[in-house]
Amino acid sequence: HGVPKLNKALSGNMQFSDPFGVGAEISLGLAIFSELICSIFVFIGLGTRLASVPLIITMFVAGFIVHGDDPFKKKELALMYLLIYLVLFIAGSGKYSVDRLLKK
């Protein structure tokens, strides 16, 4: 989900929801950071617990604030990702991660 947001920002379209009142550009930048950069870190297993924190915050905001009044079907994916990122935060990276190689 981060790549389409990055393409949107690069094309100059900065319209994005602003649930905290910090500005649409900043909200879009934070979403791009978490959904693109942090997702790459989680994927390779580098700083998994730390990288999952912005993802947890992003999915919490998407599921409970941005889509708070929507039916469950609309927010189901964000809540599922939220649970997955919470598990990754608690469990950490696995045995085939960069984190484990760095511990050796």
N, C-alpha and C positions, 0 to 999 in steps of 0.2 A: 504493500500500500504506500510505501514511501516514494517509489519511483514516479508514479503519476503526480504526486504532490510536488516533487522536485521539478518535473516537466512543467507543471502549472506555474510554479514560481519563476522558472527560467523564461517562460513565455510572457511574463509580466502580469499575469492574472493573479493578484494577491487577495482575491476574495476568499475568505475562510471564516469559520465561526470563531468568535472571540468570547469564550465563556468567562474569562477572568478580567476583561476590560484592559488588557495590556496592548491591544492593537492586533489587527488581523495579520499583519506581516510577521510580528513576533510569534503569534500563535502558530502560524504556518511554519515558520522556521523551527520552532520547538518540535512540532509534529514530524517534520522532515528529519531532524536530528535523531529523534527517538526511533521512528519507523524505518529509517534507512541505515544510519550509522550504528546505532545500538543493536539493531537486528543483525548486522554483519558480525559484530562482536559476539553476540549470543550464538550465532551459527557456527563460528569457528571455535567457540569455547574460550575466548580471551576476556577475562574480567566479567564472567557471566553474571555473577551476583550484582556487581555494580552496574553493568549494562542493562540489567533487567529493571532497575528502579525507574528510569524514565519511561520505559515501556509500560510498567504497571500504572504509572501516573497517567499516561496517555490513554490507556484502555479504560481506566476508571472514569476519566473525564468523558470519554466517548460514550461509555455505557450508562453512566448515571447522571451526567449533566447535559451533554449535547443531545442524547437520545432519551432523556429521562421521561418525557411525556409520550414517547412513541410506544407502540405495542412491542411485546417481548420479541417477536420475530425480527424486528428492526435492530434491536440491541443485543441479540443473542450472540453474534459473532464477536463483538467487543468483549462481552462478559466471558466467553469461552477463552479468548486470548488472555484476558486478565487472570483467569485461573491458571492457565499454563505458565504465564510469567511469574505468578506467585509460587508455583511449584518449583520453577527453575531458581527463584531467589532462595527458597528454603533448601532445596537439594543441592544446588550448585551444578557445576559442569560434570560431565561424565568422564569415563576413562580414556576416551579418544579425543580429548580436548587439548588446546594449547596450554590451558591452566595446569593440567596434570603434567604435561611435558616440562613446564617451567618449575614445578615442585621437585622434580628429580634431581 
